[in-house]
Amino acid sequence: MISYKIKQQIEKTDLLVLPIFEAKKFSGLAKMIDEQLSGQITKLYESKEFEAKLKQTALLYTQGQAYQRVLLIGCGDIKNVNSRHLKQVLGMATLQAQSKKIKKLELALPKELFKKFDPQILGQDISAGIGMSDYAFDTYREKDARVVHISRVTLVTDCDTKQKKALEKGLEAGDKIAQAANFMRELGNTPPSDMTPTRLGKEAQTMGQLHKNLKIKVLGQTEIEKLKMGSFLAVAKGSHEEPKFIIMEFMNGKKGDKPTVLVGKGITFDSGGLSIKPANFMSDMKFDMLGAATVIGCMNALARLDVKKNVVGLVPACENMPGGRAYRPDDILTAMNGKTIEVKNTDAEGRLILCDALCYASRYEPKEVIDFATLTGACVVAIGEERCGLFSKEEKMVSGLLASAEKTGELLWRLPLGEEYSEMMKSMVADYSNISASRYAGASTAAAFLEFFTDYPWAHIDLSGSYTSGKSHPWMHVGANGFGVQTVVDYLA
């Protein structure tokens, strides 16, 4: 855990982080520190080695100062800075501190930030940005190779008493959000040999024990069979691992208020089943349960923040494996609501477990339902690896989710739903097919399939940008990036 405190003056520290905006001349803390360093920052600026452009950095070593190093972080033009930019530059500072094994740092807060951001939002962005950047999945590495984590951050600012109180409140909230998002990332990053459906259920139960307002129930094979979730059970058949259906109830709002239901795809490993994936597409398939991890992380955050809302989380969890009992192309499955599904490809399995969970969501007579799934490669092809796709016909939900994503710095992009995509998912021998006959619009046809199993206001988020494979960003370590937790918390709270 990282502790945060606010001071008016710089204390003795190994690293002072100084965010700087593009300007003709420095003011405030930047001017003061520049004077203490005999104009070194000005000289850098004039030489154009450092121009304070967004994400530009420069490290200065000092002599005779309370701070041994000053890390200059460029924030670009103050007019263009948003929460995403702020979190990224603070993340870069965090990773640079880690690279030098620095545990305690000070952050000089320019006055410009208080003009640009509400102090509480600023505090939340700071602790969420630093906390999420500090996380690294290195559990399986030798101790000497593990990341040295930040233990304390001191904010240096001369803000007034009212601003300080709001800043402290934001720091506390952002830290809780970061802890919940990092818990979600740990679930996603853990190798599939360990993060089985059973383990995922136990992690949810352990989380529930820490929060008295969070009720957790994990259903096994027999109970799932009683629910007649034939589509979900079919996907699980090829694996030796027992499927689990995780139900999380957070009824912390007004009695009688209809809940928001969050549904997450929990394929803890996806081989593609009998329609097996090529070898180069099978790596990273431990991340095929990031929809489930997102929902669990959201429930964790809501409980930590004591949000006064009624929210239910549903997670169907299983493996998709090519065993002797595995379901086959040409099988016809019966979902929980009695609708039949022709299997054309066993690698289109996520929608098959989600459709039963979406049917179960109807039991709560929900206000709205949002599902999260690493559902299609087509979504990555459409919008790249940084954004996630949003599908819904509910304008109020769309505008709310897009606004929350923009506010928190997460990237959502609306993609189309419509009759043409629904028609592409009709079957000649069953009610629906699990894939379209066309190679086009795969993200939209997958969403259209899910829509068949909804009878309430609904949105689907295809988590195409939920992890980084192979190479970390300068502001965040490799692996699951925690996408969705911040957006959902803001949307609901």
C-alpha positions as CSV (number, residue, x, y, z in Angstrom):
1,M,0.0,0.0,0.0
2,I,1.1,3.5,-0.7
3,S,0.6,6.2,1.9
4,Y,-0.1,9.8,0.8
5,K,0.5,13.1,2.7
6,I,0.3,16.7,1.8
7,K,3.0,19.3,2.7
8,Q,3.6,22.9,1.8
9,Q,7.4,22.6,1.6
10,I,9.8,20.2,0.0
11,E,11.3,17.7,2.4
12,K,14.4,15.6,2.1
13,T,13.8,13.0,-0.6
14,D,15.6,10.8,-3.1
15,L,13.3,12.0,-6.0
16,L,11.2,15.1,-6.6
17,V,8.8,14.8,-9.4
18,L,8.0,18.1,-11.1
19,P,5.3,18.2,-13.7
20,I,5.8,21.2,-16.1
21,F,3.5,22.6,-18.7
22,E,4.6,24.2,-22.0
23,A,5.1,27.9,-21.3
24,K,7.4,30.8,-22.2
25,K,8.5,31.2,-18.6
26,F,8.2,29.2,-15.4
27,S,6.1,30.2,-12.4
28,G,5.3,28.8,-9.0
29,L,7.1,25.7,-7.8
30,A,8.9,25.2,-11.2
31,K,10.3,28.8,-10.9
32,M,11.4,28.2,-7.3
33,I,13.1,24.9,-8.1
34,D,14.7,26.3,-11.2
35,E,16.2,29.1,-9.1
36,Q,17.5,26.6,-6.5
37,L,19.2,24.7,-9.4
38,S,20.8,27.8,-10.8
39,G,18.6,27.9,-13.8
40,Q,19.2,24.4,-15.0
41,I,15.6,23.9,-16.1
42,T,15.7,27.1,-18.0
43,K,18.9,26.1,-19.8
44,L,17.4,22.7,-20.7
45,Y,14.3,24.5,-22.0
46,E,16.3,27.0,-24.0
47,S,18.5,24.2,-25.5
48,K,15.2,22.4,-26.5
49,E,16.5,19.2,-24.9
50,F,13.4,19.5,-22.7
51,E,10.4,21.5,-23.9
52,A,7.7,20.1,-21.5
53,K,5.9,18.4,-24.4
54,L,3.5,15.7,-23.2
55,K,5.3,12.6,-21.8
56,Q,8.8,14.2,-22.3
57,T,11.1,13.6,-19.4
58,A,14.5,14.8,-18.1
59,L,16.3,13.7,-14.9
60,L,18.5,16.2,-13.1
61,Y,20.9,15.3,-10.3
62,T,21.4,18.0,-7.6
63,Q,24.0,19.0,-5.1
64,G,23.3,20.6,-1.8
65,Q,19.5,20.4,-2.1
66,A,17.0,18.5,0.0
67,Y,16.1,16.4,-3.1
68,Q,18.8,14.3,-4.7
69,R,17.1,14.1,-8.1
70,V,14.5,16.1,-9.9
71,L,12.4,14.3,-12.6
72,L,10.9,16.8,-15.0
73,I,7.7,15.4,-16.6
74,G,6.3,17.3,-19.6
75,C,2.5,17.8,-19.4
76,G,2.1,19.7,-22.7
77,D,-0.3,22.5,-23.2
78,I,-2.5,23.1,-20.1
79,K,-5.5,23.5,-22.4
80,N,-5.3,19.9,-23.6
81,V,-4.4,18.1,-20.4
82,N,-7.0,15.5,-19.2
83,S,-7.2,12.7,-16.6
84,R,-5.6,10.2,-19.0
85,H,-2.6,12.4,-19.6
86,L,-2.2,13.1,-15.9
87,K,-2.3,9.5,-15.0
88,Q,0.2,8.6,-17.8
89,V,2.8,11.2,-16.8
90,L,2.5,10.2,-13.1
91,G,2.8,6.5,-14.2
92,M,6.0,7.4,-16.0
93,A,7.4,9.0,-12.9
94,T,6.4,5.9,-10.9
95,L,8.1,3.5,-13.2
96,Q,11.3,5.6,-13.3
97,A,11.3,5.7,-9.5
98,Q,11.0,1.9,-9.5
99,S,13.9,1.6,-11.9
100,K,16.1,3.4,-9.4
101,K,14.7,1.4,-6.5
102,I,13.2,4.6,-4.9
103,K,10.4,3.9,-2.4
104,K,9.6,7.4,-1.3
105,L,9.0,10.3,-3.6
106,E,7.7,13.8,-3.6
107,L,5.3,15.3,-6.2
108,A,5.3,19.0,-6.7
109,L,1.8,20.1,-7.7
110,P,1.7,23.1,-10.1
111,K,-1.1,25.6,-9.4
112,E,-2.3,25.1,-13.0
113,L,-3.6,21.7,-12.0
114,F,-6.0,23.2,-9.5
115,K,-7.3,25.5,-12.2
116,K,-7.8,22.6,-14.6
117,F,-9.2,20.0,-12.2
118,D,-11.5,19.9,-9.2
119,P,-9.3,19.2,-6.2
120,Q,-11.1,16.0,-5.3
121,I,-10.9,14.7,-8.9
122,L,-7.2,15.7,-9.0
123,G,-6.5,13.7,-5.8
124,Q,-8.3,10.7,-7.1
125,D,-6.5,10.8,-10.5
126,I,-3.1,11.1,-8.7
127,S,-3.5,8.1,-6.3
128,A,-5.3,6.0,-9.0
129,G,-2.6,6.8,-11.5
130,I,0.4,6.2,-9.2
131,G,-1.2,3.1,-7.6
132,M,-2.0,1.4,-10.8
133,S,1.4,2.2,-12.3
134,D,3.1,0.8,-9.2
135,Y,1.5,-2.6,-9.7
136,A,3.6,-5.3,-11.5
137,F,2.9,-9.0,-11.9
138,D,6.2,-10.5,-10.7
139,T,4.9,-13.1,-8.2
140,Y,6.7,-15.9,-10.1
141,R,10.0,-14.1,-10.4
142,E,13.1,-14.4,-8.1
143,K,13.0,-11.9,-5.3
144,D,15.9,-9.9,-6.7
145,A,14.1,-9.4,-10.0
146,R,10.9,-8.1,-8.5
147,V,9.8,-4.5,-8.7
148,V,10.6,-2.2,-5.7
149,H,7.3,-0.7,-4.9
150,I,6.5,2.9,-3.9
151,S,5.6,3.1,-0.2
152,R,5.0,6.9,0.3
153,V,4.1,9.8,-1.9
154,T,4.3,13.4,-0.5
155,L,2.4,16.0,-2.4
156,V,4.0,19.5,-2.2
157,T,1.4,22.3,-2.7
158,D,0.4,25.6,-1.1
159,C,-3.4,24.9,-1.8
160,D,-5.8,26.4,0.8
161,T,-7.5,24.4,3.5
162,K,-10.7,23.6,1.5
163,Q,-8.7,22.4,-1.5
164,K,-6.5,20.3,0.8
165,K,-9.5,18.5,2.3
166,A,-10.9,17.8,-1.1
167,L,-7.5,16.6,-2.3
168,E,-7.2,14.2,0.7
169,K,-10.7,12.8,0.0
170,G,-9.8,12.2,-3.6
171,L,-6.5,10.6,-2.7
172,E,-8.3,8.1,-0.4
173,A,-10.9,7.3,-3.1
174,G,-8.3,6.9,-5.9
175,D,-6.2,4.6,-3.7
176,K,-9.2,2.3,-3.1
177,I,-10.0,2.3,-6.8
178,A,-6.3,1.4,-7.6
179,Q,-6.3,-1.5,-5.1
180,A,-9.5,-2.9,-6.6
181,A,-8.2,-2.5,-10.2
182,N,-4.9,-4.1,-9.2
183,F,-6.7,-7.0,-7.6
184,M,-8.6,-7.5,-10.9
185,R,-5.2,-7.3,-12.8
186,E,-3.7,-10.0,-10.5
187,L,-6.6,-12.3,-11.3
188,G,-6.1,-11.8,-15.0
189,N,-2.3,-12.0,-15.0
190,T,-2.2,-15.3,-12.9
191,P,-1.3,-18.3,-15.2
192,P,-4.3,-20.5,-16.2
193,S,-2.8,-23.5,-14.4
194,D,-3.4,-21.6,-11.2
195,M,-6.4,-19.3,-12.0
196,T,-8.9,-22.1,-12.7
197,P,-12.7,-21.5,-12.4
198,T,-12.5,-23.0,-8.8
199,R,-9.7,-20.6,-7.8
200,L,-11.6,-17.6,-9.4
201,G,-14.6,-18.5,-7.2
202,K,-12.5,-18.8,-4.1
203,E,-10.9,-15.4,-4.8
204,A,-14.4,-13.9,-5.1
205,Q,-15.4,-15.5,-1.8
206,T,-12.3,-14.2,0.0
207,M,-13.1,-10.7,-1.3
208,G,-16.7,-11.1,0.1
209,Q,-15.3,-12.0,3.5
210,L,-13.5,-8.6,3.7
211,H,-16.7,-6.6,3.0
212,K,-19.8,-7.2,5.1
213,N,-22.0,-5.5,2.5
214,L,-21.0,-7.9,-0.3
215,K,-22.7,-11.3,-0.5
216,I,-21.0,-14.0,-2.6
217,K,-22.3,-17.4,-3.8
218,V,-20.5,-19.8,-6.0
219,L,-22.5,-22.5,-7.9
220,G,-20.9,-25.7,-9.1
221,Q,-21.7,-28.2,-11.8
222,T,-24.9,-29.7,-10.3
223,E,-26.4,-26.3,-9.4
224,I,-25.7,-25.0,-12.9
225,E,-27.3,-28.1,-14.4
226,K,-30.5,-27.4,-12.3
227,L,-30.6,-23.9,-13.8
228,K,-30.6,-25.5,-17.3
229,M,-27.7,-23.4,-18.5
230,G,-27.1,-25.8,-21.4
231,S,-25.0,-23.4,-23.5
232,F,-22.6,-22.6,-20.6
233,L,-22.3,-26.3,-19.7
234,A,-21.5,-27.3,-23.2
235,V,-18.5,-25.0,-23.4
236,A,-17.2,-26.5,-20.1
237,K,-17.5,-30.1,-21.1
238,G,-14.1,-30.5,-22.7
239,S,-12.2,-29.6,-19.6
240,H,-11.4,-31.5,-16.4
241,E,-12.0,-28.3,-14.5
242,E,-15.5,-27.9,-13.0
243,P,-17.4,-24.8,-14.2
244,K,-18.4,-22.2,-11.6
245,F,-21.2,-19.6,-11.7
246,I,-20.2,-16.7,-9.4
247,I,-23.0,-14.5,-8.0
248,M,-22.0,-11.3,-6.2
249,E,-24.7,-9.2,-4.6
250,F,-24.0,-5.7,-3.3
251,M,-27.4,-4.4,-2.1
252,N,-26.1,-1.1,-0.6
253,G,-28.7,1.3,-2.1
254,K,-32.3,2.0,-1.3
255,K,-34.5,-1.1,-0.5
256,G,-36.6,-1.8,-3.5
257,D,-34.4,0.0,-6.0
258,K,-33.7,-2.2,-9.1
259,P,-30.1,-3.2,-9.3
260,T,-27.5,-2.6,-12.0
261,V,-26.2,-6.1,-13.1
262,L,-22.7,-6.5,-14.3
263,V,-21.9,-9.7,-16.2
264,G,-18.3,-10.9,-17.1
265,K,-17.0,-13.6,-19.4
266,G,-14.8,-16.0,-17.4
267,I,-13.0,-18.3,-19.8
268,T,-10.0,-19.0,-17.6
269,F,-8.2,-20.5,-20.6
270,D,-9.3,-20.6,-24.2
271,S,-7.7,-23.2,-26.5
272,G,-10.5,-22.7,-29.1
273,G,-11.9,-26.1,-28.2
274,L,-12.2,-28.5,-31.2
275,S,-11.9,-25.5,-33.5
276,I,-8.5,-25.2,-32.0
277,K,-6.5,-21.9,-32.3
278,P,-3.2,-21.7,-34.2
279,A,-0.3,-21.7,-31.8
280,N,0.5,-18.0,-32.2
281,F,-3.1,-17.1,-31.3
282,M,-3.2,-19.3,-28.2
283,S,-0.7,-17.3,-26.1
284,D,-2.3,-14.7,-23.8
285,M,-5.5,-16.7,-23.6
286,K,-5.2,-16.6,-19.9
287,F,-6.7,-13.1,-20.4
288,D,-9.9,-14.5,-21.8
289,M,-11.4,-14.1,-18.3
290,L,-10.7,-10.4,-18.1
291,G,-14.5,-9.7,-18.4
292,A,-14.9,-11.8,-15.2
293,A,-12.0,-10.1,-13.5
294,T,-13.4,-6.7,-14.5
295,V,-16.8,-7.5,-12.8
296,I,-15.0,-8.8,-9.7
297,G,-12.8,-5.7,-9.6
298,C,-15.8,-3.4,-9.9
299,M,-17.6,-5.2,-7.1
300,N,-14.5,-4.8,-5.0
301,A,-14.2,-1.1,-5.7
302,L,-17.9,-0.4,-5.0
303,A,-17.6,-2.2,-1.6
304,R,-14.4,-0.4,-0.7
305,L,-16.0,2.9,-1.5
306,D,-19.3,2.0,0.1
307,V,-21.2,3.3,-2.9
308,K,-24.9,3.6,-2.1
309,K,-26.2,1.5,-5.0
310,N,-27.7,-1.9,-5.6
311,V,-25.3,-3.8,-7.9
312,V,-25.1,-7.5,-8.8
313,G,-22.1,-9.2,-10.4
314,L,-22.5,-12.5,-12.4
315,V,-19.6,-14.5,-13.7
316,P,-19.8,-17.8,-15.7
317,A,-16.4,-19.3,-15.4
318,C,-15.0,-22.4,-17.2
319,E,-12.2,-23.5,-19.6
320,N,-12.7,-24.1,-23.3
321,M,-10.7,-27.3,-24.0
322,P,-10.6,-30.0,-26.8
323,G,-11.2,-33.0,-24.6
324,G,-13.0,-36.2,-25.6
325,R,-16.2,-34.9,-24.1
326,A,-15.9,-31.5,-25.8
327,Y,-18.8,-29.9,-27.6
328,R,-18.6,-30.0,-31.4
329,P,-19.3,-27.9,-34.4
330,D,-22.9,-28.8,-35.6
331,D,-24.1,-29.4,-32.0
332,I,-27.3,-27.6,-31.1
333,L,-27.4,-26.3,-27.6
334,T,-30.3,-25.1,-25.5
335,A,-29.8,-22.0,-23.4
336,M,-31.4,-21.2,-20.1
337,N,-34.3,-19.4,-21.7
338,G,-35.1,-22.3,-24.0
339,K,-33.6,-20.8,-27.2
340,T,-31.5,-23.1,-29.3
341,I,-28.1,-22.4,-30.7
342,E,-26.3,-24.0,-33.7
343,V,-22.6,-24.4,-33.0
344,K,-20.6,-23.5,-36.1
345,N,-17.3,-22.8,-34.3
346,T,-16.3,-23.8,-30.8
347,D,-13.9,-20.9,-30.6
348,A,-16.9,-18.5,-30.4
349,E,-17.5,-19.8,-26.9
350,G,-17.6,-16.5,-24.9
351,R,-21.0,-15.6,-26.2
352,L,-22.2,-19.1,-25.3
353,I,-21.4,-18.7,-21.6
354,L,-22.5,-15.1,-21.5
355,C,-26.0,-15.8,-23.0
356,D,-26.9,-18.0,-20.0
357,A,-25.6,-15.5,-17.6
358,L,-27.6,-12.7,-19.3
359,C,-30.7,-14.9,-19.0
360,Y,-30.1,-15.3,-15.3
361,A,-29.8,-11.5,-14.9
362,S,-33.5,-11.3,-15.7
363,R,-34.3,-12.8,-12.3
364,Y,-33.2,-9.5,-10.7
365,E,-35.6,-7.4,-12.9
366,P,-32.6,-5.1,-13.4
367,K,-32.5,-1.4,-14.0
368,E,-29.8,-2.1,-16.6
369,V,-27.2,-4.7,-17.4
370,I,-23.6,-4.2,-18.6
371,D,-21.6,-7.2,-19.8
372,F,-17.8,-7.2,-20.2
373,A,-16.0,-9.7,-22.4
374,T,-12.8,-10.2,-24.4
375,L,-15.2,-11.4,-27.0
376,T,-13.8,-10.8,-30.5
377,G,-10.5,-10.3,-32.3
378,A,-12.6,-8.3,-34.8
379,C,-13.0,-5.5,-32.3
380,V,-9.2,-5.2,-32.1
381,V,-9.1,-5.1,-35.9
382,A,-11.7,-2.4,-35.9
383,I,-10.4,0.0,-33.3
384,G,-7.0,-1.2,-32.2
385,E,-5.4,-2.2,-28.9
386,E,-6.0,0.9,-26.9
387,R,-9.8,1.2,-27.0
388,C,-12.7,-1.0,-26.0
389,G,-15.9,-1.3,-28.0
390,L,-19.3,-0.2,-26.7
391,F,-22.5,-1.7,-28.1
392,S,-26.0,-0.6,-27.0
393,K,-29.2,0.8,-28.3
394,E,-29.8,2.6,-25.0
395,E,-28.8,6.2,-25.6
396,K,-28.8,7.1,-21.9
397,M,-26.5,4.2,-21.0
398,V,-24.2,5.0,-24.0
399,S,-23.9,8.7,-23.2
400,G,-23.3,7.9,-19.5
401,L,-20.6,5.3,-20.1
402,L,-18.8,7.4,-22.7
403,A,-18.8,10.4,-20.4
404,S,-17.5,8.3,-17.5
405,A,-14.8,6.7,-19.7
406,E,-13.6,10.2,-20.9
407,K,-13.7,11.6,-17.4
408,T,-11.6,8.8,-15.9
409,G,-9.2,8.5,-18.9
410,E,-10.3,5.1,-20.2
411,L,-11.0,4.8,-23.9
412,L,-14.4,3.5,-25.1
413,W,-15.7,3.7,-28.7
414,R,-19.3,3.1,-29.8
415,L,-19.7,0.5,-32.5
416,P,-23.0,-0.4,-34.3
417,L,-25.8,-2.7,-33.4
418,G,-28.7,-3.2,-35.8
419,E,-31.2,-5.5,-37.6
420,E,-28.6,-6.3,-40.3
421,Y,-26.3,-7.9,-37.7
422,S,-29.1,-9.7,-35.9
423,E,-30.2,-11.3,-39.2
424,M,-26.7,-12.6,-39.8
425,M,-26.9,-14.6,-36.6
426,K,-30.1,-16.5,-37.5
427,S,-29.7,-20.3,-38.1
428,M,-31.4,-22.6,-40.7
429,V,-31.6,-25.4,-38.1
430,A,-31.9,-23.7,-34.8
431,D,-33.0,-20.3,-33.4
432,Y,-29.5,-18.8,-33.7
433,S,-25.9,-19.6,-34.8
434,N,-22.9,-18.8,-32.6
435,I,-21.1,-17.2,-35.6
436,S,-22.1,-15.4,-38.7
437,A,-21.5,-16.9,-42.2
438,S,-19.9,-13.7,-43.1
439,R,-16.3,-12.8,-42.3
440,Y,-17.2,-9.1,-41.8
441,A,-18.5,-7.1,-38.8
442,G,-17.5,-9.8,-36.3
443,A,-17.7,-7.6,-33.3
444,S,-21.2,-6.3,-34.1
445,T,-22.5,-9.8,-35.0
446,A,-21.2,-11.1,-31.6
447,A,-23.0,-8.3,-29.8
448,A,-26.1,-9.0,-31.8
449,F,-26.1,-12.6,-30.7
450,L,-25.9,-11.5,-27.0
451,E,-28.8,-9.1,-27.6
452,F,-31.1,-12.0,-28.3
453,F,-30.8,-13.0,-24.6
454,T,-31.7,-9.6,-23.1
455,D,-35.1,-8.2,-22.2
456,Y,-33.9,-5.1,-20.2
457,P,-31.7,-2.0,-20.9
458,W,-28.4,-3.5,-21.9
459,A,-24.8,-2.5,-23.0
460,H,-22.0,-4.8,-24.1
461,I,-18.3,-3.8,-23.8
462,D,-15.8,-5.8,-25.9
463,L,-12.6,-5.6,-24.0
464,S,-10.2,-5.3,-26.9
465,G,-7.9,-2.9,-25.1
466,S,-7.8,-4.5,-21.7
467,Y,-4.2,-5.9,-21.7
468,T,-0.8,-5.2,-23.1
469,S,1.0,-8.2,-24.6
470,G,4.8,-8.6,-24.7
471,K,5.8,-5.0,-24.0
472,S,4.8,-2.6,-21.2
473,H,3.9,1.1,-21.7
474,P,6.3,3.7,-20.2
475,W,3.5,4.4,-17.6
476,M,2.3,0.8,-16.9
477,H,3.8,-2.6,-16.6
478,V,2.9,-5.4,-19.0
479,G,-0.3,-7.5,-18.7
480,A,-3.9,-6.7,-17.7
481,N,-4.3,-2.9,-17.4
482,G,-7.4,-2.8,-15.1
483,F,-9.7,-1.3,-17.8
484,G,-13.3,-0.7,-16.8
485,V,-13.1,-0.4,-13.0
486,Q,-12.7,3.4,-13.0
487,T,-15.4,3.9,-15.7
488,V,-18.0,1.7,-13.9
489,V,-17.3,3.3,-10.5
490,D,-17.8,6.8,-11.9
491,Y,-20.9,5.7,-14.0
492,L,-22.6,4.2,-10.9
493,A,-21.4,6.6,-8.2
